[in-house]
Amino acid sequence: MLWGKIFGINADYFIVQGRGEDELKDKKNLYSFNCVDWFLLPPATDAMIEEVSKAAQGRFMGDPSFKYEHVETHRQGGEAEAAEEEDEVTIKVSEEERLVVTIHQIDREVSVVPRGAFIKSHGLIQTNRSFNGLSHSEAGKLHNFLHFTEPKNLKKKSILEMAYLDPSIDFLDPLSDDTPKGSWSLQFECGSNVCVLRSLLWLGLTFYHVPMAPQHGYIYMGDGTKNLDLPFML
């Protein structure tokens, strides 16, 4: 499926995503410049995420082999010593690694599905074939839309809160739990026939759902940078 497009200075990255038997965990991402030749991306690792967060800044260039560099200075010696030795460590990451991490972060932080669109059965998360869409009133409430990624806040809920959840469909975190509050824009468009959600954290992420119908999806069309100013804009 088409995941989106990340704009670069010299070229743009088209991204597609394939899913396996477990649609939450079995994901593969590929990128292309011409939508003919596709290149498989490796999964994001913790080390890759840390290095990219330190070294990669600014816009994407549009060149997977482009190198971002960051120099870290480590001081050696105790406080009592008159002089301290300094070691410089250069961190280098490729733009392809940055692309891997950016897709991973967007999927983790702002991928969206309607409540009930996926079902958990025998440990596998798969499309719910009996899902017929949210009602118009349900589609107007943020808690009926869920992050399609491993839950973070579900285990923090009290026993009383868990009693009202259906474990077969309520296994993901709702958008209403996001911080800061106000990081989503929810609107009805096309004569109130389509519900549209837009992320203010990752500008360019748009989700749609047709109430009373199973149609839903999201796409990212942006420059691949996170809106770190959001807390000051609300």
N, C-alpha and C positions, 0 to 999 in steps of 0.2 A: 504494500500500500504506500501511497505517497505520504511521507512524513512532513516534508516541507522544503524550504530553500533558505540557505544562509548566504547573505550578500557579501561579496568580497570586493576589494578595490579593483583588482584586475580581472577577476572571474567569480562566478557564483557557484555554490555547491548545491546540487539537487540531491535530496536525501530520500531514500525509500527504506521501508522497514518490513521485514518478514517475521512471522510468528509461528512457533511450533505448537506442539500438543498442549503445553501449558502456556497460554497466551500472555501471562504476566512475566514469567521467568525466561521463556525460550524466545529471545528476540535477537535478530541479526540486522545490522544496519549497513547499507551500501551508499556510496556517493558517486556522482558523475558530473561532468561539465556539459555533456551534450545529450544526456538521456539515452545514449546508445552503448557507450563503454562504461561498465560499472565496476567499482572496486570495493571489496569487502573490508569493513572496519573491524579491528579487534575489540574485545570487551574492555571497558574502563577498569583500571586497577586503582587501589588506594594510592600507590606510589605515583602513578601517572596523574591522578587528580591533584595531589599535593604539588608536584612539579609544575603543572600547568597553571595552578593558582598563583605561583610565585613568579613565573617567567612570562606568561602570555598577557599582553596588554594591547589595548587599541583595537582597531578594525582587523578583520580577516583580510589577508592579502589575496587569496584565491590561488595559492600555490602550496600544495601539500608538503613539499620539501623545504619550504621556508622555515628558517630556524629562529626561534625566540631565545634570547639570552638574558640571564639575570645573575649578577655577581653578589654573592653573600660573603660578608667579612666575619670571620671568627677570631676572637681575641684569645690569646693563650697567656697564662701567667697569673699569679695571685695579686691581690690588691696591694700587698706589701712591696712588690717589686717596682722598681723605678720605671722600668720600661716594659711594655707588653709586646709580644710578637703577634702579628696579624696574619692569618691565613685567609686567602681569597678562594672561594669555591664558585665555579661558574656552572650554572644550571642551564642546560640546553634542551629545548623541546621542539619538535616539529609541528607544523600547522596541522598535519594529519592527526597527531596526538591531541592537539587542542580541539579539533573537530569531534573526536571521540568523546572527550570529556564534556564538551558543550551539549551534545545530543543527550548524553547520560544525565546531565544536570537538568535539562529542560524536561525530559521524561520523568525524572524523579520529583520535580517541584511543581510542574504545571500540566502534566498530562491528565485529561479529564474523561470520565465516562458517567452516564446517568446511573442512578441507583437501580439495580436489578438487571442491567445489561449483561453482566457476567455472573456466573454461578460457580461456586466452589463445591466440587463433588469428588470424593475419593482422593483428596489432596491436590487435584488439578483445577486450575482456573480456566474456564472455557466460556465461549459465547452462550448466552441463555437464549435458546431457540424460542422460548415462550414469551420473551420480552416484547410487549406491544407498546412501549413508550410510557413516559410519565404523563399525567393529566396536566392541563393548563395550570391549575393551581399548584401542583407539585413542582412543575418546571419553573415557577417563579420563586422558589425557595432554594437558597444556596446549599442547604444541608442534604438535598437530594442529588447532588453531584459529587463524585468521588475521585480521589487521586488514583490513577491506574499505576500504582507502584507499591512496593512493600510498605505496609502501614507502620507508622511511628507512634501514633497517639492511642491506638486501639487498646493496647495493654494497660494504658493509664486510666481507663474508664473504670468507674466504680461498679460493684456488682449490681446495683440498682439500675444504672445506665445500661449495662449489658443485658439486663432482663428484657429490655424493649427492642433488642436487635435480633434479626434473623441471621444466624451464623452462615447460612448458605449464600446470602447476598450482602450482608453487612460485615465484610472482612477487609474493607478499605477505609482510609481516612476521608471524612467529608471536607469539602472546601471551606465550610463554615468554621472549622477549627484552625484555619490558617492565621498566622500572624505576620505582619500587622493586619488588623482588620481593615477592610476596604481595598484589598489587593486584587479584587475581581470586579469587573463591570458586567452586570447581567441585564440584558435588554430583550424585548420581543420585537421582531422585525417582520417584514413581508405581511403586513396586516395581522400581526400577532400570531402568525402561523409557524414561526420559527423562533426558537429560543437561542440567543447568542451570548456566549461568555467570552470576555477578553481579559487576558492577564495584564495587569499593570506592573508586574514584577519582571516578566519576560515579554517586553513589548513586541508584538507580532504573533503571539500565540492566540489563535481564535478557535473556539469550539462551537458547534451547532447541534441542536437537537430539535426534531419535529415532534411536538407533543402528540400523544395518541398514535404514534407510529414508531417502528424500531430504528428509524434512521438517526444516526448520530456520528460525529467524527470531529477530529481536530487537526489543525495544520499550523505549522510555524513558518512565518515569512518575515525574517528580520536579520539584523546584522550580527546576531550571536553574542550580544553583550547584555548582561543583567542590569536592570534599573536599580542601582544601589541608592539612588536618591529617593526612592519611594517613601520611606518613613517620614521624610521631611516634606513630602508633597501632600500627605493626607491631613 
